[in-house]
């Protein structure tokens, strides 16, 4: 998908398949970041060290520091290595929160930063909906639009993943009501125009977005209503009375539990369809939103067949289908978009695909039929940010040039194999379970025996110079950058072994 | 306020008052933008011209162009002048959507863009809540925190005004429920933790935000529920059942209608308090949100006494008080924050002040008592953007160095006087009414006789080389940058006279 669109859009000659594969095998992060450190270097007893703690304390005077992990020195960080306030050099396999695409201070990206084009785009931020720069079409056509998911040739840019999802919600609600009215030209009634000003139906309709338990879609009021990750994310915040459906609790490794997993998926699909039907009488579902891998919620997987069914059942009941690729997008799963693996037929593509994080630019790919029927219905001051679109364009160029998606697929395959060996060894006995994500690039995860053991694992890894993230209750998730390769994998697996023995 | 905080924070010596005033009088945009054009230059019959229309058509392939006004060439734009795709040089008194602070391509800002510090901040975007840069405290202390509104020494950074307002809502809801529980340490009940996951009370409480008719607070799901500007902004989008109170419909000029305006304000205050009381039984009001001048809704003003009463009545009924300075903030009203003019007593400051637009950085100033009682309750991936904080810091420095707030106050005063003469002349007879904003810097507005005449005025002004904005039903609003001065004012008033005659 990625290379197909890339070629047609940029008109670059295709490489023979074998040569592409060779190139992918040979990529080293040193190609892009010549001065990347050779390994972690820990100079304080614990991480964060005294300078990091002092920096957090300084921030505490005006901003909540309780969620700080480390206080980095971004000027010194390079490639896959983040340097903290104390000078610790740390292998970063969390990539902020899965939000750094190809590394810190990648020279080719810094070069972009020095261009007149970038500086002027950054410091003359336009209101894109009304005053788009004269280069806007070109910037998108040679950048974000080259990675448009199959079938989705429209793009609304936004500032973050939460607002990308809420934009997809709004477009769904508008298109749903428009369909009910029978025509794009059907006028709003006076009752609708009046009642919406009081937040009452029919103008503010009793419609809903269906999401899945453990799903995460952001923390603004609409997106948070669809988020079902953790109570601490939701408690005390008013929410829309929207339904949630069960997400399959599969057994891992998937290939060893095919029958029971199929049954579990079937059970969830039935429950999902039941909710769609039951909602019709009270608060019909205008859109269904799902992540290809439920990430914040604990790296929960399901089969391509399950997702294909979700899509078809949504369509059957008149709901738009939104794929939230804010975390899964941009190559980490070994395909540019994770949902490419679902094998959706032509005409069955998602209605919306949202992105942010690693892409740096954020937004919604969609179809022209969900463009609102009147201007100013989807509108705000900035409508995205050209400098982030330029950053994304450059990053996409680099990803393409170095075949970083296939590089990540192959690195992930060999990394998964190393982890499987480690987790089958005595070091992991009774501690690690549910290793998952094989076949999804470096998007790997596993559970520790308890939440406390997970936290201890993450903390000890950090003290050994590896920054790694958790998710769900007791899961460790890998989210390295696309330049992560064999040599980083060796350090990662070796350190994990050491830490597992210490647990 | 601005200079007081500025001095105490940066420790720069204060200038004698007279000399400050002199400096303010003498400021010319050429001090900052030596090559700013001397006036508009229109090269096409209409604006947009053929190249602009072609650029919009190109964008139409993938993005809605119906709201385009012009397609600018940002590289060529300078100071108060925006250049479009056709080479028209246009005096911009709308400043995108009131979102450019001091001008296009101001050399001192472009210098910032070339620094290593800025480039690395832009291209290594951190997840600020967990991995803030080691310079974060310094960047804020010497930048955004120097303009903190009185009494509000805490700052949550966000990406846009809508999310700033929603952050203030969330903090209000959390603090409200915490107060109900009696202590910051009171644990959530199991029922709360469970029910919030299903979007049901008590975990997702039946609480509300009260806003005012014609108010605008953004277009995400929470902020849109508080927005009451226009039906086209709200129709078809589900909304929370939150109350709205009437905003005074004052008669202008204010000083000629003191008595009846007082009565109108009293009526609105009584209705407001009634709604606060009545809401208690169904959906108690946790927060009240208001703009100091209702801007999108048509530049509606009220007296300082009215706002002081709003604040006190909110407090009396246990609601937090949010001042939305997204559009009014950053000097355009002749004080750095518009609410400085209210004369609030110590201890009666707003609980939250939100900002974005001209500041480029966005966020919420608040008090430490509304910091959530546990980590991760207010959290997201980016939590703001350091490069925008650096941009804001530089802009604040420039504003301070050139006394641009007092410059804007005095420019606004003389501009208002010119407009009053014009609007009293035969050119405006039967066409212009309700001139308003005198005393509020360049934040001036007036009504045309009909919505169509307003649109015609705005269109003709553009064809004469002046980009000016509308708001409300038939209002024209001025939103020039802080470098707008006498010579721009002359061109503006002269052109307005010409256009009024043509109408």
Interface residues (C-beta under 8 A of the other chain):
Chain A: X51 X55 X58 X59 X61 X62 X63 X64 X66 X67 X68 X69 X70 X71 X72 X73 X74 X75 X77 X82 X84 X85 X96 X97 X99 X100 X104 X105 X109 X110 X112 X113 X114 X116 X117 X118 X119 X120 X121 X122 X123 X124 X125 X126 X127 X129 X130 X131 X132 X133 X134 X136 X137 X140 X141 X145 X153 X154 X155 X156 X157 X159 X160 X161 X162 X163 X166 X169 X170 X173 X174 X176 X177 X178 X188 X192 X193 X194 X196 X197 X198 X199 X200 X203 X204 X205 X206 X207 X208 X213 X218 X219 X220 X221 X222 X223 X225 X228 X231 X232 X233 X234 X235 X236 X237 X238 X239 X240 X241 X242 X244 X356 X357 X360 X371 X372 X374 X375 X376 X377 X378 X379 X380 X381 X382 X387 X391
Chain B: X51 X55 X58 X59 X61 X62 X63 X64 X66 X67 X68 X69 X70 X71 X72 X73 X74 X75 X77 X82 X84 X85 X96 X97 X99 X100 X104 X105 X109 X110 X112 X113 X114 X116 X117 X118 X119 X120 X121 X122 X123 X124 X125 X126 X127 X129 X130 X131 X132 X133 X134 X136 X137 X140 X141 X145 X153 X154 X155 X156 X157 X159 X160 X161 X162 X163 X166 X169 X170 X173 X174 X176 X177 X178 X188 X192 X193 X194 X196 X197 X198 X199 X200 X203 X204 X205 X206 X207 X208 X213 X218 X219 X220 X221 X222 X223 X225 X228 X231 X232 X233 X234 X235 X236 X237 X238 X239 X240 X241 X242 X244 X356 X357 X360 X371 X372 X374 X375 X376 X377 X378 X379 X380 X381 X382 X387 X391
